[in-house]
Amino acid sequence: MYHFVEITKVKELSKEKLIDVARVVHEVTSVMTVAVKNTNEKTDMRHVTLVDRSGASIRVTLWGKDTKLVDNLDHPVLYVIPT
Protein backbone atom coordinates (compact mmCIF):
# COMPACT_ATOMS: atom_id res chain seq x y z
CA MET A 1 0.00 0.00 0.00
CA TYR A 2 1.26 3.46 -0.86
CA HIS A 3 1.32 6.43 1.48
CA PHE A 4 1.73 9.51 -0.69
CA VAL A 5 2.94 12.55 1.18
CA GLU A 6 2.39 16.21 0.28
CA ILE A 7 5.64 18.08 -0.37
CA THR A 8 4.85 20.61 2.37
CA LYS A 9 4.72 17.76 4.92
CA VAL A 10 8.12 16.24 4.03
CA LYS A 11 10.09 18.68 6.24
CA GLU A 12 8.11 17.46 9.26
CA LEU A 13 9.32 13.86 8.81
CA SER A 14 12.56 12.33 10.02
CA LYS A 15 15.29 11.88 7.41
CA GLU A 16 15.14 8.11 7.89
CA LYS A 17 11.42 7.90 7.02
CA LEU A 18 10.65 6.33 3.65
CA ILE A 19 7.82 8.07 1.81
CA ASP A 20 5.97 7.89 -1.50
CA VAL A 21 5.70 10.99 -3.68
CA ALA A 22 3.77 11.55 -6.93
CA ARG A 23 4.31 15.03 -8.34
CA VAL A 24 4.87 17.00 -11.54
CA VAL A 25 8.45 17.05 -12.84
CA HIS A 26 9.65 20.65 -12.98
CA GLU A 27 13.35 20.22 -13.75
CA VAL A 28 15.80 17.41 -14.53
CA THR A 29 19.56 17.95 -14.38
CA SER A 30 22.08 16.23 -16.61
CA VAL A 31 23.56 12.94 -15.43
CA MET A 32 26.79 13.46 -13.49
CA THR A 33 29.38 10.84 -12.62
CA VAL A 34 30.51 11.10 -9.00
CA ALA A 35 32.73 9.15 -6.62
CA VAL A 36 30.90 7.48 -3.73
CA LYS A 37 32.39 8.85 -0.50
CA ASN A 38 32.90 5.55 1.38
CA THR A 39 34.13 3.38 -1.50
CA ASN A 40 35.46 5.92 -4.02
CA GLU A 41 33.59 3.93 -6.72
CA LYS A 42 32.17 5.96 -9.60
CA THR A 43 28.39 6.07 -10.14
CA ASP A 44 25.90 8.23 -11.99
CA MET A 45 23.57 10.67 -10.26
CA ARG A 46 21.05 13.32 -11.28
CA HIS A 47 18.61 15.62 -9.53
CA VAL A 48 14.90 15.88 -10.33
CA THR A 49 12.83 18.77 -8.96
CA LEU A 50 9.16 17.96 -8.34
CA VAL A 51 6.40 20.51 -7.67
CA ASP A 52 2.82 20.26 -6.41
CA ARG A 53 -0.29 22.40 -6.97
CA SER A 54 0.68 24.80 -4.20
CA GLY A 55 4.05 25.52 -5.85
CA ALA A 56 6.01 23.69 -3.15
CA SER A 57 9.00 21.81 -4.52
CA ILE A 58 11.35 19.04 -3.51
CA ARG A 59 14.59 17.80 -5.07
CA VAL A 60 15.02 14.06 -5.47
CA THR A 61 18.42 12.51 -6.22
CA LEU A 62 18.50 9.48 -8.49
CA TRP A 63 21.50 7.13 -8.41
CA GLY A 64 23.01 4.55 -10.79
CA LYS A 65 20.62 2.97 -13.28
CA ASP A 66 17.72 4.97 -11.77
CA THR A 67 19.14 8.11 -13.45
CA LYS A 68 17.74 6.76 -16.73
CA LEU A 69 14.15 6.72 -15.37
CA VAL A 70 13.63 10.32 -16.47
CA ASP A 71 15.33 10.14 -19.87
CA ASN A 72 12.91 11.16 -22.61
CA LEU A 73 10.13 11.60 -20.10
CA ASP A 74 6.87 11.31 -22.06
CA HIS A 75 4.71 12.44 -19.14
CA PRO A 76 5.39 15.12 -16.54
CA VAL A 77 4.47 13.12 -13.42
CA LEU A 78 7.03 11.06 -11.50
CA TYR A 79 6.12 8.53 -8.83
CA VAL A 80 8.87 8.03 -6.25
CA ILE A 81 8.27 4.86 -4.26
CA PRO A 82 11.07 3.39 -2.11
CA THR A 83 11.83 -0.29 -2.59
N, C-alpha and C positions, 0 to 999 in steps of 0.2 A: 504494500500500500504506500502511496506517495503522500508526502506532507509538504506541499508547496508553501513557501514562505515569501511574504511581501518583502521587497528590498528594504523598506524603511524599518523592518523588524530585525534584520540581520545583525545590526550593531548591538542589539540587546542580548544576543546569544553568545555563548562561550566559543572560543576559537576551535575547540575540539569537536563541537557539535556538527554532525553531518546533516545537511539540509537539501531539499529539492527546490530548484528554481526554474521557472518557465517565463521568459521575458523576451522582448524584442531586442535583436542585435543592433547596436548603435554604431560600434566601431570594432574592427578587427585589425590587429597589428600584423606586420610581416613575421614570418617564422625566424627565430633567432637560435643559434646554436650556443649553448652555455655549458660550462663545466659544473657538475654537481659538487657542492661544497665538500661533502664527506668523502667521496670516492674519486673526485677529479675526473670522472667519466664525462664524456660529452653527450648531450641530449638536446633535442629541440624543445623550444617553448614559444608560446605566443599568448598575448593578452586579448580578451574579448570583453568589450564593455556592453552591458545589458542595461536597458532602461524600462521603467514601467509607466503606466498611465499618468502617474503624478509627476513624472520627470526625474524621480530618484534613480540613481544609477549604481552599479556595482561592477567591479572589474574581476573577471575570472581568469585564472592562468591555466592554460592547457599544456600538458607535457607529453613528450615522446610522440607516439603514433596518434594520440588524441588531437595534436595540432592540425591534422588533416581534416578533422570533423567539420571545420568551417570553410574549407576550400570550396570555391564555386557554390556558395550557399544559395540555394534556389528558393528559400523562404526566409523571412526575417526573424523567425522565432527559434530560440535555442532552449532546449530542455537540458538542465544540468542535474543529473541524478547520480549520487555516489554509489559505487559498487563495492 
